[in-house]
Structures are given as C-alpha cells and as structure tokens.
Amino acid sequence: MSQPYPFFLPRDRNWQPEAYTPGYKTSIARSPRQGLVSLHRGSPSERSGPTFEGLDMGQHDNDLLMNFRTEGEAAGLPIGERIVVHGQVIDQFGKPVPHTLVEMWQANAGGRYRHKKDSYLAPLDPNFGGVGRCMTDGEGRYRFRTVRPGPYPWPNGVNTWRPAHIHVSVMGPSISTRLITQLYFEGDPLIPQCPIVQVLKDVDAVDTMTARLDMAHSRPMDYLAYRFDIVVRGALQTYFEE
C-alpha cells in the first residue's frame, strides 16, 4: 500500500491506547498478557498477494440499498436515512492506492446488526444485510450507497451507547497488511461519550475517523453524502485498530 522500505515514515506507536484499558471492559479479557512477537520477517505468503484486479464484483456489491433485497411481500428498499459514503485511499505520500479492496459492515437504521449474537430489541430489516465491498478505481476512489446506521446500547456501562458508525476494511498488498477502522459521522454527540473513543490518547485520532458532510456530492431529494478519505500510513494516517 506504500513504497517499500526504507521509504516508510516511522509510525507513532504512542498514538495507540494501552492494550489494557479497563474503561473499555472488553480489553480486560482481550489484552495480551505476554510480550508481543515481531512479525516483520513474515513468510513469503504473508508478504505477497492478493491482487484484486481480476476480482469478480457483483452489480450491487457496493450498494447496500440493493444487495440484500428480499422477494415477495417484504420486498422493498431498506428503512432509514439514505446516504452515500465516498472517499479516496491514499498512501503516506498522498499517492492514490488503486485497485485495492475496501469492505464495510454496519448496523441497520435501528442500530441492529444482522448477526445471530445481536440481541438488541431493535428489529431486523428484511431488506438490509449491512455488508458491502468495492474496488478503488485508478485514482484510489471508492463509493458506497447505504443507510445511516443507528446508535445502539452495549453492556460496557449502565447506560453506554455506541455512536452511529461503519466498520471499514482496506486490504493491503498482503493478508497481513489488512487495515480496519471505524467511520463516525460529523457532529454526532455520542462520539466523545463512547468508552472506545475515550481510550484514544489524541483527539486528532478521532478526527481521522470522522466522515464529513459533503453537500456537493449529495443528491437533492435522494441522499446526503459523507466524505471519508483513508490514509494508510504516515504522519496523517487514518487511525486503525491495532
């Protein structure tokens, strides 16, 4: 996703929160108890492939309004605020990252995921699956059409809610270089109240995960657009989950 070593810019490890952060209760069980193992000498299979130029994409893979529509009486479009999320994937030097795979997954407009372990009382939407994928074009640009996800409660505290968010994955030049982040929406008052966000050491990290309202690319009487550029490395990189 970037020029090869020695042209990497050093990554600021202090940007990441401590693995053990009791305010985010899940980290208590998930944080490592032993020293980390360096993987910089990974095997050839970890350092190469995959390439996505030949990936067979479906017509509606990046259109979550269409890719899970049901048949019969329940057929229709998903319920919720229609939005488009778009942006550009660039490397540490501002160079576009073309022909790479971008994936996303999210809750529906009521804040519920289509997952067997999601027991939130909000209803499932029969016409919304909550997953999509696309390839960046020659300029590193991507685009998804979807509905704005709803916030949802989670048992981290007595009355703890996750802000509306979309999970985003960018696949690098090998499986081991896959990057995952979360996209939040500009102006959401739940962002600073989220215990996951609160463990971050730098407010600029949150800013890199915030999609901006883009009226220039919104369509009247149809959808609002949000721009979310992804910087895969360097001083201005998007904050990724380590």
C-alpha distance (Angstrom), angle and dihedral (degrees) to the residues before:
residue distance angle dihedral
M1 . . .
S2 3.79 . .
Q3 3.76 139.8 .
P4 3.82 112.4 -68.7
Y5 3.80 124.6 -98.8
P6 3.06 131.8 -47.0
F7 3.80 87.9 39.7
F8 3.80 94.4 64.9
L9 3.77 116.1 115.1
P10 3.82 112.3 -131.8
R11 3.79 115.2 -96.1
D12 3.80 117.2 -128.2
R13 3.80 103.0 -124.3
N14 3.80 90.7 -174.3
W15 3.79 87.5 71.0
Q16 3.79 90.6 73.6
P17 3.83 119.8 80.9
E18 3.78 121.3 -118.7
A19 3.79 111.3 -82.0
Y20 3.81 89.9 -125.6
T21 3.81 107.2 58.2
P22 3.82 110.4 153.7
G23 3.81 92.0 -164.9
Y24 3.80 85.4 70.6
K25 3.80 97.4 53.3
T26 3.79 97.2 -161.4
S27 3.81 89.3 65.2
I28 3.81 90.3 65.3
A29 3.79 91.1 70.6
R30 3.79 98.7 29.8
S31 3.79 102.8 45.6
P32 3.83 115.0 104.4
R33 3.78 119.1 -106.8
Q34 3.81 96.4 -162.8
G35 3.79 134.9 54.3
L36 3.79 116.2 -75.4
V37 3.80 120.0 -106.8
S38 3.80 118.6 -128.1
L39 3.80 114.4 -124.3
H40 3.79 98.0 -175.7
R41 3.82 90.5 117.2
G42 3.79 94.1 53.9
S43 3.77 122.8 167.0
P44 3.83 120.7 -88.1
S45 3.80 90.3 -100.9
E46 3.79 89.7 55.3
R47 3.79 93.0 49.1
S48 3.80 98.5 48.0
G49 3.79 141.2 50.5
P50 2.92 160.5 4.6
T51 3.77 108.5 130.9
F52 3.78 119.8 -171.9
E53 3.80 105.8 -162.8
G54 3.80 90.5 104.2
L55 3.81 96.6 42.2
D56 3.79 110.7 130.6
M57 3.80 105.5 -130.4
G58 3.79 121.5 -164.7
Q59 3.79 121.1 -122.8
H60 3.80 93.0 -108.5
D61 3.82 101.7 28.7
N62 3.81 90.9 119.8
D63 3.82 95.0 37.0
L64 3.80 109.8 82.8
L65 3.80 90.1 179.2
M66 3.79 89.0 66.8
N67 3.81 111.0 22.7
F68 3.82 97.6 78.7
R69 3.80 103.1 33.8
T70 3.78 113.4 145.8
E71 3.77 129.5 -139.7
G72 3.79 129.2 -120.7
E73 3.80 128.1 21.9
A74 3.82 94.1 -15.2
A75 3.81 93.9 52.6
G76 3.77 115.4 125.9
L77 3.78 144.5 91.3
P78 3.81 123.2 -53.2
I79 3.78 118.2 -89.3
G80 3.80 117.1 -112.8
E81 3.78 146.5 57.2
R82 3.78 108.9 -35.2
I83 3.81 113.6 -131.5
V84 3.78 141.1 166.3
V85 3.80 120.6 -140.5
H86 3.78 114.5 -161.8
G87 3.78 140.2 156.1
Q88 3.76 147.0 126.9
V89 3.80 131.9 -80.7
I90 3.80 110.7 -140.3
D91 3.79 135.7 170.7
Q92 3.80 130.2 -123.8
F93 3.81 91.6 -78.6
G94 3.80 96.2 48.7
K95 3.80 93.0 -101.6
P96 3.84 115.2 143.5
V97 3.80 117.8 -109.3
P98 3.83 104.0 -139.0
H99 3.78 129.6 -164.2
T100 3.78 97.3 12.3
L101 3.78 126.0 137.2
V102 3.81 119.6 -104.8
E103 3.81 117.4 -172.1
M104 3.81 130.8 -176.7
W105 3.79 138.1 -172.5
Q106 3.79 131.0 -178.0
A107 3.79 149.2 158.3
N108 3.78 120.0 -91.6
A109 3.80 124.8 -104.4
G110 3.81 89.9 -80.0
G111 3.81 92.9 53.9
R112 3.81 97.9 -104.8
Y113 3.79 127.7 127.4
R114 3.77 123.0 -142.5
H115 3.79 91.4 -117.6
K116 3.79 129.4 120.8
K117 3.80 92.3 -126.8
D118 3.80 95.5 51.7
S119 3.79 104.3 101.9
Y120 3.82 98.8 169.7
L121 3.80 109.6 139.1
A122 3.82 93.8 -124.6
P123 3.82 109.6 109.5
L124 3.77 125.4 -107.0
D125 3.79 115.9 -113.1
P126 3.82 109.0 -127.1
N127 3.81 90.3 -150.0
F128 3.80 98.8 47.7
G129 3.78 125.9 76.7
G130 3.79 98.6 172.1
V131 3.82 99.5 -137.7
G132 3.79 134.0 98.1
R133 3.78 144.0 155.7
C134 3.77 140.1 -164.7
M135 3.78 142.3 171.4
T136 3.77 121.9 -113.8
D137 3.78 112.6 -117.9
G138 3.79 126.9 -126.5
E139 3.82 89.9 -72.7
G140 3.80 94.3 48.1
R141 3.81 93.6 -105.7
Y142 3.80 125.2 147.5
R143 3.81 135.9 -178.0
F144 3.81 137.1 -165.8
R145 3.79 130.7 -176.9
T146 3.80 114.7 -153.7
V147 3.80 144.7 123.8
R148 3.76 123.7 -81.0
P149 3.82 107.1 -98.7
G150 3.78 119.3 -123.7
P151 3.81 124.9 -123.3
Y152 3.79 116.7 -107.8
P153 3.81 138.9 -163.8
W154 3.79 122.0 -110.3
P155 3.81 131.6 -174.8
N156 3.80 98.1 -108.9
G157 3.81 89.9 108.3
V158 3.79 142.4 -6.6
N159 3.81 94.4 -79.2
T160 3.81 105.8 7.0
W161 3.80 121.9 153.6
R162 3.77 133.4 -174.2
P163 3.79 115.3 -132.7
A164 3.78 118.8 -119.4
H165 3.79 104.2 -78.7
I166 3.78 145.1 159.5
H167 3.80 123.6 -144.4
V168 3.81 112.1 -131.5
S169 3.80 128.1 -166.2
V170 3.80 126.4 -168.9
M171 3.78 117.6 -167.7
G172 3.79 115.6 -142.1
P173 3.80 129.5 -158.2
S174 3.82 90.0 -68.9
I175 3.80 138.5 25.2
S176 3.81 90.5 -105.9
T177 3.82 91.6 58.7
R178 3.78 97.0 59.5
L179 3.81 110.6 134.6
I180 3.81 124.5 -154.6
T181 3.77 128.6 -168.8
Q182 3.80 141.3 156.2
L183 3.77 125.5 -113.6
Y184 3.82 117.9 -144.1
F185 3.80 127.4 -172.1
E186 3.77 124.3 -111.7
G187 3.80 113.8 -102.7
D188 3.82 97.9 15.8
P189 3.84 106.4 148.7
L190 3.82 91.4 -154.3
I191 3.82 93.6 65.4
P192 3.85 97.5 82.8
Q193 3.81 90.8 41.6
C194 3.80 95.1 56.8
P195 3.85 112.9 107.0
I196 3.80 90.3 -144.1
V197 3.80 91.4 55.2
Q198 3.82 91.0 44.2
V199 3.82 92.7 63.2
L200 3.81 91.4 63.6
K201 3.79 113.0 104.3
D202 3.79 98.1 -149.1
V203 3.80 128.2 49.5
D204 3.81 87.9 -148.9
A205 3.80 88.1 67.4
V206 3.80 89.8 61.2
D207 3.80 90.0 47.9
T208 3.81 91.1 57.2
M209 3.81 89.0 56.9
T210 3.80 95.4 49.7
A211 3.80 118.8 100.5
R212 3.80 114.4 -143.9
L213 3.78 125.5 -134.9
D214 3.80 107.2 -106.6
M215 3.80 109.9 -164.0
A216 3.80 91.6 172.5
H217 3.81 89.8 67.9
S218 3.80 96.8 36.5
R219 3.79 117.7 108.3
P220 3.84 116.9 -131.2
M221 3.80 114.0 -115.3
D222 3.82 90.1 4.0
Y223 3.83 120.7 59.8
L224 3.80 146.2 -19.1
A225 3.79 118.1 -124.1
Y226 3.80 128.0 -138.4
R227 3.79 123.6 -164.8
F228 3.79 119.5 -143.0
D229 3.80 116.5 173.5
I230 3.80 116.4 -167.3
V231 3.81 120.8 -146.5
V232 3.79 108.3 -167.4
R233 3.80 99.6 -160.8
G234 3.79 146.2 -6.5
A235 3.79 136.6 54.4
L236 3.82 93.8 -38.2
Q237 3.79 98.0 39.9
T238 3.77 123.4 145.0
Y239 3.80 112.3 -105.4
F240 3.81 109.4 -100.7
E241 3.79 131.9 -169.6
E242 3.80 109.2 -102.7
